[in-house]
Amino acid sequence: MNALEGAETIFGRGNITTYSARTSEEILNIHGARQADLIITEDFLPLMGASKLCATIRSDALLRNVSIVVICDATKGSPGQWREAGANAVIRMPVDTVQLFSKISELLVIPQRKDLRVSLRVSVKSQIKKGSFLADSLNISISGMLLETDYLLQEGDRLNCTFNIAHNEIVAECMVTRTEDAGRTGKRRYGVKFLNCDTKALIVIDHFIRLQAKR
């Protein structure tokens, strides 16, 4: 949970609701009530282990539509037994957090890898001025972007940004939070903050950033 809810993760920023459980029965109860998108469980939780938990979920038409990651002790059991029971992925202890987040992102979205620099279509939401323009993102995070454009903006301007990462189109409302001196290209640069990115969009961006960090 410490790894999942770190301040720099999409979980830690409050965009995804997480529930903790001490037993497999608690996992079943939470999933039955909340219809989770993803379950991460250790291999030998009481009172039933991961194999029985996976088999129980996969045999129930109301519960089976969920991704399951099993965290296993390398000295106990075989990863194949949990996959046969219905786990989507098995990760050995000690957990590699990069591997874990990569697998989480794959199971929830599965975006394809593209270059970090992406082009955007932007429209301005302001009572003072309205317009649309093209821009490039020089950097992107789950909190915002650094834009480069010829268009003149001011701090506080609201923008509607549309861009693609792999085959995923992302539409986000943003606000200009800072302006920077023009770069070598002579274009203006602006730091913008995401205001209302949905969970899927944040997962796509987060996964994309992690892949770039591993290059």
Long-range contacts (C-beta under 8 A, 24 or more apart in sequence): 3-95, 3-97, 3-100, 4-40, 9-101, 9-206, 10-142, 10-199, 10-202, 10-203, 10-206, 13-142, 13-143, 13-202, 15-197, 15-199, 15-202, 16-199, 21-45, 22-46, 23-47, 24-48, 24-49, 24-50, 24-52, 24-53, 27-53, 28-53, 28-56, 28-57, 28-63, 31-57, 31-63, 31-66, 32-62, 32-63, 35-66, 36-66, 37-66, 37-67, 37-108, 38-66, 38-67, 38-68, 38-69, 38-104, 38-107, 38-108, 39-66, 39-67, 39-68, 39-69, 40-68, 40-69, 40-71, 40-100, 40-104, 41-68, 41-69, 41-70, 41-71, 42-70, 42-71, 42-72, 43-70, 43-71, 43-72, 43-73, 43-76, 43-77, 43-82, 44-73, 44-76, 50-82, 50-85, 50-87, 51-81, 51-82, 51-85, 52-85, 54-82, 54-85, 54-86, 54-87, 55-85, 55-86, 57-86, 58-85, 58-86, 67-107, 67-108, 69-100, 69-103, 69-104, 69-107, 71-95, 98-210, 98-213, 98-214, 101-206, 101-207, 101-210, 102-207, 102-210, 102-211, 105-203, 105-204, 105-206, 105-207, 105-210, 106-207, 108-200, 108-203, 109-168, 109-200, 109-203, 109-204, 109-207, 111-165, 111-166, 111-167, 111-168, 111-204, 111-207, 111-208, 112-166, 112-167, 113-166, 113-208, 113-211, 114-165, 114-166, 114-208, 116-140, 116-208, 116-212, 118-163, 118-164, 118-165, 119-163, 120-147, 120-161, 120-162, 120-163, 121-161, 121-162, 121-163, 122-147, 122-149, 122-151, 122-159, 122-160, 122-161, 122-162, 123-159, 123-160, 124-151, 124-153, 124-157, 124-158, 124-159, 125-157, 125-158, 125-159, 125-160, 125-173, 126-157, 126-158, 135-161, 137-163, 138-189, 140-205, 140-208, 140-209, 141-205, 141-209, 142-194, 142-197, 142-202, 142-205, 142-206, 142-209, 143-193, 143-194, 144-174, 144-177, 144-191, 144-192, 144-193, 144-194, 145-174, 145-191, 145-192, 145-194, 146-180, 146-189, 146-190, 146-191, 146-192, 147-189, 147-190, 147-191, 147-192, 148-183, 148-185, 148-187, 148-188, 148-189, 149-187, 149-188, 149-190, 150-187, 150-188, 151-188, 152-188, 153-179, 153-188, 153-190, 154-179, 155-179, 158-195, 159-192, 161-192, 165-204, 165-205, 165-208, 166-204, 166-208, 168-200, 168-201, 168-204, 170-197, 170-201, 170-204, 170-205, 171-201, 172-196, 172-197, 172-201
